[in-house]
Amino acid sequence: MHQYATTERPFPTLTTHVRPDRERVVVALRGELDLANVGDVEQEVQALYGRDFPTVVLDLRGLSFIDSTGLRLLLRLEALASGERRSFSIADGNGPARRLLELTGLGNHFETTRV
């Protein structure tokens, strides 16, 4: 059993909510994911890779905005997970994240999951 508490952290225009869910940890993002806060989110997820969770799920359904720096973050987190022999997936729904992925041809690139 993982001993990791649910946490919520506000960044300037973004809130992250981290919660353990069995053998994975879900990081739910709410607000705008852009240049101002991608570094904070990356640090948060990298810290989770250091824990015992085999899977990190980034829940993008609460985003009202995501730009190319957010897309680059998703690609980096996926690569980091692979290097750490971890799994990375997203929950993207039908909002801005899904639109960005479709527009850039990455609609089927990431592993997706339900949360």
N, C-alpha and C positions, 0 to 999 in steps of 0.2 A: 504494500500500500504506500502510495506517495504521500509525503508530508509536506504539501504545498498549499498554502492558503489562497483563497480567492482574493485578488487585489484589483484595485481600480486606480489608474493614474491619469491625471489630466495633463495634456500637452497644450500648447497655445490654442489650436483649433481642433484638437483631437483628444478623445478619451480612449484609453485602452482598458479592457476588463479581462483579466487573466483568471481562468478557472480550470482546475484539473477535472478531467472527465475520463475515468477509468485508466486506460493505458496511454492516454493522450492528454495534451493540454490545449485548451482553446483560448486564443487571443482575439477577442472581439474588438473591432475598431469602430468608433462612432465619430462622425464629423468629416474633416478634410484631411486627406493624406497627401502631403506635398513636401516641397523642399524644406520647409520650416520644421518638419517633425519626422522625416524618414529616418534620420540618424537615431532618434530616441526609440523608435519602434525596432530598428535593427538591433540596438543594444539590448532591448527587452527580450527579443526572440533569441539572440545569441546566448543570453544568460540561461534561458530555458533549455537550450541544447546541452548545456553543462549539467543539467539535472538528469534524472533517470527516466524521463519521458521518451519513448521511442518515436512518438509522433507529435508534431506541432501543427495545429490547424489555425490558419489565419482567417477569421470570419470577417469578410469584407461587406457584408450585407448592410451594415449601418453607415457606410460611407456616403456622404453627400457629394464628395468630389475626390478624384484621384487623377494625378497627372503622370507625366512620363517618369518622374523620379520615383513615384509609387510603383510603377511598372518595373523599373530597374530594381527596386527593393525586392519585389516578388522573385525576380530572377536570381538575385544574390542569395536570398534566403533559401531558395531551392538548391542552389549550388552548395551553400554551406551545410545544409542538411545531408546532402550526398557525401560530402567530405567527412562528416561526423558519423556516417552510417546511421542516419536518422531518416525519418519520413517527414515530408512537408506536403501539406495540402491546403486548399482554400475552400471556403464557402462563399460563393459570390452572388447568389441570387439573380435579380434582374435589374439592378441599379447601375450606377456609374462604373463600377468595376467590370461588370459583364460587358457593358458597351465598349469600354477601353480595350478589353481583351479581344472582342470581336473585331473592332476597327484595326487593330494591329496584327491580326492574323493569329493571335495566340489563344483563341477561344477554346481550343482543346488541348493546349499545351500542359496546363497544370492538372495535377490530380485534384479532383473535387470530392467533397464529402458533405454529408448532412450534419448539422449540429443542433 
